Amino acid sequence: MPELDLAVNTGIRKGSQYGLTWDMVDFRGRMLNIPRTKNEEPLHVPLNDVAIAALKTCAWTGGRRGRVFQSAKTGEPLENGRHWFDDAVIEAGIKNFSLARLAAHVRKPAANAGRST
């Protein structure tokens, strides 16, 4: 599932993920370049192989126009992961879990990696 793969492998917030447009994706540089985040700051997120594969899956199905995540049924931009995330969490039997918690969990080690002790 490309949406989950991108979330797990980048740690970007849900709003940033569902707001991604193809001009923010740099496949050659292996980077997401988000001009403005929730905090009103630009964000540059390196992409690993799994994140690249997830984005290529979206490019293949959506045609690299407009938003990265689009409805397979209508072609309209998706605003959130409710069409899959809530059902997956229930099916897995996970309690008190959200995309925001996942993103925070992924971001914390990445932020700490750049700090000296």
Stockholm file with secondary structure:
# STOCKHOLM 1.0

chainA/1-117         MPELDLAVNTGIRKGSQYGLTWDMVDFRGRMLNIPRTKNEEPLHVPLNDVAIAALKTCAWTGGRRGRVFQSAKTGEPLENGRHWFDDAVIEAGIKNFSLARLAAHVRKPAANAGRST
#=GR chainA/1-117 SS CHHHHHHHHHCCCHHHHHTCBGGGEETTTTEEEESCCTTSCCEEEECCHHHHHHHHHHHHHHCSCSBSSBCTTTCCBCCSSTTTHHHHHHHHTCCSCCHHHHHHHHHHHHHHHTCCC
#=GC SS_cons         CHHHHHHHHHCCCHHHHHTCBGGGEETTTTEEEESCCTTSCCEEEECCHHHHHHHHHHHHHHCSCSBSSBCTTTCCBCCSSTTTHHHHHHHHTCCSCCHHHHHHHHHHHHHHHTCCC
//
